[in-house]
Amino acid sequence: MAKYNAFLDIVKERPDWSIKSKPVCPFCKSTNVKKGGGVTTLVGGKYNHIWNECECRKCHEKFTLETKERGRLLKPMRWYTKKGKILRGIPACFECYIYTCKKCNGNVVRKYVRLDSNEPVEILSSGTDDNGVWCNKYRIIFRCESCGAEVESENDNYVPNPPKEMSYEEKVIEAKKQAKKKKVLGLRLGFKIKENIGVAIINDYAIAKVEVEK
């Protein structure tokens, strides 16, 4: 069974909490760096993933300082890249990156493949199986393009504090508990639960991931 952050077994990259908002050139270590304006994605109207294009005034190398905000109480994660190649730190967002293989220094890239083969998938989808366990309908593979080293991972990118690993049997038990809670919630609201799909909307808020009928 795939584990969180399993790809760390084959890549050199690791989190670097020493990277600050003021860039330091990852090539020559100079602090004389021109930092450009940021481009960002927004989640809930707040900054999420920020890209700052930078240029070192000493060695004239260009690179990107990327920042992943993690809320007011958690320290943001930062890493340096150039055209998708990771230079320092490790990405905490799902975009495509090029990692470095521990074994041969080759390029490690992420692939999404079918559950029953290594054929690439065209659509990423998730849902519940026959036991009500939420799961991906694809596998996440990190593979070295040079030596072929590969590993299946539970997640697309580095997760600082991954959830507790659970066996499939434990996931089935938890799914049944959650289904029971949702059923009770639906009955209290005057709804009948049909399946674990869709969203029930009350006063413009999604309160349960269920399909309902009056």
C-alpha positions, 0 to 999 in steps of 0.5 A: 500500500502506498505511503505518504511521502514515499517518494523521499526514498528515491529523491535527494530533496528535503525540506529546508526551513532555513529559506527566508522570504529574502532570497539567497542565490542557490547557485553562488549563495550571494544575498545580492539578489533582485526579487521580482513581484509575486504571482500567486494562487488564492484559496478562500481569498488568501494567498496560497502558492506564491512565485517570485522570479529572482535574478542574482546580481553576482552570478546573473543566474535566474531562478524562482523562489516559491512559497506555500502559505500554511495559515497564520499558525504554521510557518510557510514552506519555501523552495527554489526552482529553475524551469521546474527543476528543484534547486533547494528545499522541496515543493509543498504544492501539486505542480509538476517538478523535477526532482534529483535521484538519490541513486544516479542524480537523474531526473525524477518525475511524477506520473499518474497511472492506471490502477491495474497497469503503468499506462498513463491516465488522462483524467484524475478521479476519486470516489468511494469503493464498494466498502465506502472507502474514499480512494483515488482511481489512479496511482501516483508514481515517482520515477527516475528517467535515467536509472528507472528507480520508482516508488508509489506514493500516497500524495503528489507532493511533500506533506509536512505532517501526514495523516496517520497511516491506516490499513485498508481494514481500518479505513473500512471501519472509519468509513462506516463510522463517518457514514453513520454520522452523516446518516444521523445528520441527514435525518436530523435535517429531515433528509434521507441519505441515498449515497455518499456523493453530492453535497447537501446545502443548507443556508448556502453552506455545504454541511455533508458530502451526501446526496439527499432526497426530500 
